[in-house]
Amino acid sequence: MSGHAESYRTAEAPPTTWPKNLGGGGGKVGTLNITWDPMPVSEWFAASDKVGYNVSWKKADMQEDQWDSVRVAC
C-alpha cells in the first residue's frame, strides 16, 4: 500500500427532506407570515451560498397559474 490517497468530488444535490414545522398565521390583512425550522447544515448537500428557500404564494385574485415568490437566503 502506498501513501497516496485518491480524492473524489460528488455533484451537489437537492435536499432529501423539507423544512419542518411549516406554519403561519397571526398577521393582519394584507400580510402573510410564514414560519419554519431551518434545515440542519448536515442536510444541505451544497455550499452555503447556494442554500436558501423558495417561498411561493398565491393571492386570491390571481389567475390559476399565476404565483408570487421570493428566495430567502440562509
C-alpha positions in Angstrom: 0.0 0.0 0.0 1.3 3.4 -0.8 0.7 6.7 1.0 -1.3 8.0 -2.0 -4.9 9.0 -1.3 -7.5 9.4 -4.0 -9.9 12.3 -3.9 -13.5 12.3 -5.3 -15.9 15.1 -5.7 -19.7 14.4 -5.9 -22.2 16.6 -7.5 -24.4 18.9 -5.5 -27.9 17.6 -4.9 -31.3 18.9 -3.8 -32.2 18.2 -0.2 -33.8 14.9 0.6 -36.2 16.4 3.1 -38.2 19.6 3.6 -38.3 22.3 6.3 -40.1 21.0 9.5 -42.8 22.8 11.5 -44.0 24.8 8.5 -46.8 27.2 9.6 -48.1 30.7 9.5 -50.8 33.0 10.5 -51.2 35.8 13.0 -50.7 38.6 10.5 -53.0 41.5 9.7 -55.0 41.8 6.5 -52.5 42.1 3.6 -49.7 40.4 5.5 -48.5 36.8 5.1 -46.5 35.3 7.9 -44.7 32.0 7.1 -42.6 30.2 9.6 -40.4 27.1 9.6 -37.5 25.4 11.3 -34.3 25.9 9.3 -32.8 22.7 7.8 -29.7 21.3 9.6 -26.5 22.1 7.8 -25.9 18.3 7.5 -28.8 18.1 5.1 -27.8 21.0 2.8 -25.7 18.9 0.2 -24.4 22.2 -1.3 -22.3 25.2 -0.5 -23.9 27.6 2.0 -24.1 30.4 -0.6 -26.3 28.1 -2.7 -28.7 27.2 0.1 -32.0 29.0 0.6 -35.7 28.7 0.5 -38.0 29.5 -2.4 -41.3 30.7 -0.9 -44.3 30.9 -3.3 -47.8 32.1 -2.6 -51.0 32.9 -4.5 -53.3 35.8 -3.9 -57.0 35.2 -4.1 -57.4 37.4 -7.2 -54.6 35.8 -9.2 -55.1 33.5 -12.2 -54.8 29.8 -11.5 -51.2 29.6 -13.0 -50.0 32.9 -11.5 -47.8 32.9 -8.4 -45.7 35.4 -6.5 -42.4 34.1 -5.0 -39.3 35.2 -3.2 -36.0 33.5 -2.4 -34.9 33.6 1.2 -31.2 33.1 1.8 -29.9 31.2 4.8 
